[in-house]
Amino acid sequence: MTRRAAGMPWVLYGLPVATGAFAAMAMIASSPAPLAGRDRPPIEFLPVLLVGIAAYAGVGALVAARRPENPVG
């Protein structure tokens, strides 16, 4: 496997992490705005969300980087 192909899972790992960070910023920025009777997730949920995104994406990137023939990664 080439060096560039070995780094691809880590580049793809950055996509969900960046998306999660953007979602967290959007949630924080919109927190004072009312949602017209809808419930919003509490702000305390953000660390759980970000850790979950990083963990799931990290395991997939680690499997894909170490075992590229494995379809799980």
LUMNUPA-304703 format. One line per field, with one value per residue: x, y, z of N, C-alpha, C in turn; residue in three letters; residue number from 0. Coordinates in steps of 0.2 Angstrom, whole numbers, plus 5000, padded with zeros to 4 digits. Each point is the difference from the previous one (the first is absolute). Layout:
REM LUMNUPA-304703
n.px <- [X,...]
n.py <- [Y,...]
n.pz <- [Z,...]
ca.px <- [X,...]
ca.py <- [Y,...]
ca.pz <- [Z,...]
c.px <- [X,...]
c.py <- [Y,...]
c.pz <- [Z,...]
r <- [ALA,...]
k <- [NUM,...]
END
This chain:
REM LUMNUPA-304703
n.px <- [5004,4998,5005,4999,5000,5006,5001,4997,5001,5006,5001,4997,5005,5004,4997,4998,5006,5002,4996,5003,5006,4998,4997,5006,5004,4997,5001,5006,5001,4996,5004,5001,5001,4994,4998,4996,5001,5005,5001,5005,5005,5001,5003,4999,4996,5003,5003,4994,4996,5004,5000,4993,5000,5004,4997,4994,5002,5002,4996,4996,5003,5000,4994,4998,5003,4999,4994,5004,5002,5000,4994,5001,5006]
n.py <- [4994,5005,5004,5002,4994,4999,5006,4996,4995,5002,5001,4994,4999,5005,4997,4994,5001,5002,4995,4996,5003,4999,4994,4999,5003,4997,4995,5002,5001,4995,4999,5006,4998,5002,4994,5005,4999,4999,4994,5003,4997,4998,5006,4997,4999,5006,5000,4998,5004,5005,4998,4999,5006,5003,4997,5001,5006,5001,4997,5003,5006,4998,4997,5005,5004,4996,4999,5002,4994,5003,4998,4998,5000]
n.pz <- [5000,4996,5001,4994,4998,5003,4998,4994,5004,5002,4994,4999,5005,4996,4995,5003,5002,4994,4997,5004,4998,4994,5001,5004,4995,4995,5004,5001,4993,4999,5005,5000,4994,5001,5002,5002,5006,4996,5002,5003,4997,5006,5002,5005,4995,4999,5006,5001,4997,5002,5006,4999,4997,5004,5005,4998,4998,5006,5002,4996,5001,5006,5000,4997,5004,5005,4998,4995,5000,5006,4998,5007,5000]
ca.px <- [4996,5004,5000,4994,4994,5000,4997,4994,4995,5000,4997,4993,4998,4998,4993,4995,5003,4999,4993,4997,5002,4996,4994,5000,5000,4993,4995,5002,4998,4993,4997,4995,4994,4995,4999,4993,4997,5004,5005,5007,5004,5004,5006,5004,5001,5005,5006,4999,5000,5006,5004,4997,5002,5008,5001,4998,5004,5007,5000,4999,5006,5005,4999,5001,5007,5003,4997,4996,4996,4994,4995,4997,5003]
ca.py <- [5006,5006,5005,5004,4996,4999,5006,5002,4999,5006,5006,4999,5001,5007,5002,5000,5004,5007,5001,5000,5006,5005,4999,5002,5007,5002,4999,5005,5006,5001,4999,5005,5000,4995,4995,4999,4994,4994,4999,4999,4996,5004,5001,4995,4994,5001,4996,4993,5000,5000,4994,4995,5000,4998,4993,4996,5001,4998,4992,4999,5002,4995,4993,5001,5001,4994,4995,5003,4995,4999,5004,5004,5007]
ca.pz <- [5000,5000,5006,4999,5001,5007,5003,4998,5005,5004,4997,5000,5007,5002,4997,5005,5005,4998,5000,5007,5003,4997,5003,5007,5000,4998,5006,5005,4998,4999,5007,5002,4996,5001,4994,4999,5003,5000,5005,4997,5005,5005,4998,5004,4995,4995,5001,4999,4993,4997,5002,4996,4993,5000,5001,4994,4995,5001,5000,4993,4997,5003,4996,4993,4999,5001,4996,4994,4997,5004,4998,5005,5000]
c.px <- [5004,4999,4993,4993,4999,4997,4993,4994,5000,4997,4993,4997,4998,4994,4995,5002,4998,4992,4997,5002,4996,4993,4999,5000,4993,4995,5002,4997,4993,4996,4995,4993,4994,4998,4992,4997,5003,5006,5007,5004,5004,5007,5005,5001,5005,5006,4999,5000,5007,5005,4998,5002,5007,5001,4998,5004,5007,5001,5000,5007,5006,5000,5002,5008,5004,4999,4996,4995,4993,4994,4997,5003,4998]
c.py <- [5006,5005,5004,4996,4999,5006,5002,4999,5006,5006,4999,5000,5007,5002,5000,5004,5007,5002,5000,5007,5006,5000,5003,5008,5003,4999,5005,5007,5001,4998,5005,5000,4995,4996,4999,4994,4994,5000,5000,4996,5005,5001,4996,4994,5001,4996,4992,4999,5000,4994,4994,5000,4999,4993,4995,5001,4998,4992,4998,5001,4996,4994,5001,5001,4994,4994,5002,4995,4998,5004,5005,5007,5004]
c.pz <- [5000,5006,4999,5002,5008,5004,4999,5006,5005,4997,5000,5007,5002,4998,5006,5006,4999,5000,5007,5004,4997,5003,5007,5000,4998,5006,5005,4998,5000,5007,5002,4996,5001,4994,4999,5003,5000,5005,4997,5005,5004,4998,5003,4996,4995,5001,4999,4992,4996,5002,4996,4993,4999,5001,4994,4994,5001,5000,4992,4997,5002,4996,4993,4999,5002,4996,4994,4997,5004,4998,5005,5000,4994]
r <- [MET,THR,ARG,ARG,ALA,ALA,GLY,MET,PRO,TRP,VAL,LEU,TYR,GLY,LEU,PRO,VAL,ALA,THR,GLY,ALA,PHE,ALA,ALA,MET,ALA,MET,ILE,ALA,SER,SER,PRO,ALA,PRO,LEU,ALA,GLY,ARG,ASP,ARG,PRO,PRO,ILE,GLU,PHE,LEU,PRO,VAL,LEU,LEU,VAL,GLY,ILE,ALA,ALA,TYR,ALA,GLY,VAL,GLY,ALA,LEU,VAL,ALA,ALA,ARG,ARG,PRO,GLU,ASN,PRO,VAL,GLY]
k <- [0,1,2,3,4,5,6,7,8,9,10,11,12,13,14,15,16,17,18,19,20,21,22,23,24,25,26,27,28,29,30,31,32,33,34,35,36,37,38,39,40,41,42,43,44,45,46,47,48,49,50,51,52,53,54,55,56,57,58,59,60,61,62,63,64,65,66,67,68,69,70,71,72]
END
